[in-house]
Amino acid sequence: MAGMMTTRRLLGLAMAAAGVALLIAGTLRGSTPVMLIGMVVLGMLVGGLVVAVLQRAIVVMNLAAATRADVDRALMLIEAHPAQLKRAMAEAEATDRGERQKLRVAVETSISGVQNALGEKLTRMGEAQALQSSIMTVALGQALETLAGRLQALEAGLAGLEAHLAGLDARVEQASDSLREAGSVQDQLRRLMLEGNSLAVRAYRDIHAALDAHAETLGTATTGIDAHFVGQRAGQEALAERFDVQAEAAEQVLRRLGDDLRDGLARQAAADVASRNRATEGVERVVALIESLRKGYEADKQALKAFTHNEKKLRSLSRVPLQWLKTETVREVEALMQLRELLGTEGPTPLLGGWAMDPEAMLSLVELVLERKPRCIVELGSGTSSLWLAMALKKNGTGRLVSYDHLGEYAESTRKALEAHGVGAFAQVRAAPLVDVAIGEETYAWYSLPDAPGEGEIDLLIVDGPPGGTGPMARFPAIPRLFDQLREDAIVVVDDASRPDEKTMLDRWEAAFPALRRGHALGTRTATLSVSRSVRTDGAGERPAPEGASVDSQRSKAPVHRAK
Ligand SMILES: C[S@@+](CC[C@H](N)C(=O)[O-])C[C@H]1O[C@@H](n2cnc3c(N)ncnc32)[C@H](O)[C@@H]1O
């Protein structure tokens, strides 16, 4: 209830404030509709108040009526109780009469008995009277209390109403004051606007006059500038004419100079190419010599046997007639030139010869690859040959090379060379540390061969590793280990075939594997073998490998690093 009262008051206040605000705004703007809306809002507020007063009056009247009904009910109650009283008294009298009858029957029984009966009668009469008076008192008290409460509430309501009306009067007064103030502010504003208007008109006239004066000055200045521009344009045209003449002369001089320069450069370039080719050849051979000496020195330090072997080789070389050496050199140069032309090679390539296959053998090998178009080449001992083989496969547009190397650093440098020449997709260089490989009763330090190709997959096997310095008959396990992986028409190429170990190795292979047949040599130190599985010596197929040629076991041990 209290909450509703507060809401009503707030609503009334809001309406009063809105009405007053609208009146002020309407007056300030001179808007009759806004003022009318304000007045309507205030009128609605006053109407609301009147309705509220009327509601309160109705409530008071209802309360009075209810009070009157309560009083009537109390009087009826009082009238009803005397009847009960009369009945009680009648009953008492009847009882009394009975008692008297009994008393009369027993006249002489006892005076005290009569007295007690009389006392009882008196007590009952007293109780009946007390009941009557208490009922009346309670009913009347309740009715009076209710009446007093309702009168109090009525008075409080009336007091609140008066206070509201007083507040409303005060606010109406305030609103009238505000309206009066708003009117005076509006008057002041109107005056100020009028003054501002006349000031603006005066300023506009002044600016206009100033602009006219400025335009006149500008006109005079523009005429001067135009004249200046005419003079400048004439000067520029004269300058442009002079520039054209000079530019033409300069162009002729430059053209002559360019022709002279081009002729000079062409002559110089021809001379440069010839001398660069000579120099490159010389440098290549010197670098090859230095490289092989350095590697030979390192290898010699690690393996005395290899050192002795190289020494013998050098001695035998020194006995070769000079004329033969000259012929050999010319052949190698020619082979290298043909190799480059055949594969359309551009840019420098790693050196051939020395530790790598010689150019003549390389040329023959590349020709073999171009002719037979092998799908799978396996190379034991990677290096420059891997690059030329991959270039040949690229030219074929098919086939892949898997090259194994026991030294990670050389495997890596070969990989880089392949990538640098854009043939990495045709060749894979795998690091294959040397492990103990038992063939018959002998053990060799030979490749671990990770992921070797499957049976009958190899079309071309190139045996150019491990280097001789890694142990006697270092390359012997190649065929015993990989014979089954060779295709039935595969080719096996063996480099360094003129060395004593390799000669023995080839003899032993041929003896153990009759399907292998010696083919044409590629150059002076490279042998070939071809596989022909149709060869049958026992009428049932290939002759079983003799003792010492079968792979018994392959035991891993720490990688062996020994030079060629
Ligand atoms: C006879 S070479 C093999 C070379 C390769 N088949 C070729 O003809 O270019 C044997 C070993 O020499 C090592 N080697 C590779 N590149 C080398 C280089 N630039 N200098 C010295 N040794 C190298 C490798 O460890 C390789 O297994």
Ligand as a Chemical Component Dictionary entry (heavy atoms), coordinates in Angstrom:
data_LIG
# 
_chem_comp.id                   LIG 
_chem_comp.type                 NON-POLYMER 
_chem_comp.pdbx_formal_charge   0 
_chem_comp.three_letter_code    LIG 
# 
loop_
_chem_comp_atom.comp_id 
_chem_comp_atom.atom_id 
_chem_comp_atom.alt_atom_id 
_chem_comp_atom.type_symbol 
_chem_comp_atom.charge 
_chem_comp_atom.model_Cartn_x 
_chem_comp_atom.model_Cartn_y 
_chem_comp_atom.model_Cartn_z 
_chem_comp_atom.pdbx_ordinal 
LIG C1  C1  C 0  86.584 -44.076 -55.644 1  
LIG S1  S1  S 1  85.746 -42.865 -54.788 2  
LIG C2  C2  C 0  84.188 -42.924 -55.487 3  
LIG C3  C3  C 0  84.011 -41.848 -56.379 4  
LIG C4  C4  C 0  82.822 -41.845 -57.261 5  
LIG N1  N1  N 0  82.274 -43.114 -57.626 6  
LIG C5  C5  C 0  83.221 -41.087 -58.495 7  
LIG O1  O1  O 0  83.647 -41.700 -59.421 8  
LIG O2  O2  O -1 83.157 -39.873 -58.432 9  
LIG C6  C6  C 0  85.474 -43.671 -53.272 10 
LIG C7  C7  C 0  85.224 -42.777 -52.074 11 
LIG O3  O3  O 0  85.857 -41.583 -52.151 12 
LIG C8  C8  C 0  85.239 -40.678 -51.268 13 
LIG N2  N2  N 0  85.024 -39.376 -51.894 14 
LIG C9  C9  C 0  83.894 -38.865 -52.402 15 
LIG N3  N3  N 0  84.133 -37.606 -52.844 16 
LIG C10 C10 C 0  85.410 -37.353 -52.575 17 
LIG C11 C11 C 0  86.267 -36.239 -52.769 18 
LIG N4  N4  N 0  85.790 -35.116 -53.318 19 
LIG N5  N5  N 0  87.548 -36.325 -52.412 20 
LIG C12 C12 C 0  88.027 -37.434 -51.858 21 
LIG N6  N6  N 0  87.272 -38.531 -51.630 22 
LIG C13 C13 C 0  85.995 -38.484 -51.990 23 
LIG C14 C14 C 0  83.904 -41.261 -50.910 24 
LIG O4  O4  O 0  83.909 -41.688 -49.594 25 
LIG C15 C15 C 0  83.821 -42.419 -51.873 26 
LIG O5  O5  O 0  83.083 -43.462 -51.303 27 
# 
loop_
_chem_comp_bond.comp_id 
_chem_comp_bond.atom_id_1 
_chem_comp_bond.atom_id_2 
_chem_comp_bond.value_order 
_chem_comp_bond.pdbx_ordinal 
LIG C1  S1  SING 1  
LIG S1  C2  SING 2  
LIG S1  C6  SING 3  
LIG C2  C3  SING 4  
LIG C3  C4  SING 5  
LIG C4  N1  SING 6  
LIG C4  C5  SING 7  
LIG C5  O1  DOUB 8  
LIG C5  O2  SING 9  
LIG C6  C7  SING 10 
LIG C7  O3  SING 11 
LIG C7  C15 SING 12 
LIG O3  C8  SING 13 
LIG C8  N2  SING 14 
LIG C8  C14 SING 15 
LIG N2  C9  SING 16 
LIG N2  C13 SING 17 
LIG C9  N3  DOUB 18 
LIG N3  C10 SING 19 
LIG C10 C11 SING 20 
LIG C10 C13 DOUB 21 
LIG C11 N4  SING 22 
LIG C11 N5  DOUB 23 
LIG N5  C12 SING 24 
LIG C12 N6  DOUB 25 
LIG N6  C13 SING 26 
LIG C14 O4  SING 27 
LIG C14 C15 SING 28 
LIG C15 O5  SING 29 
# 
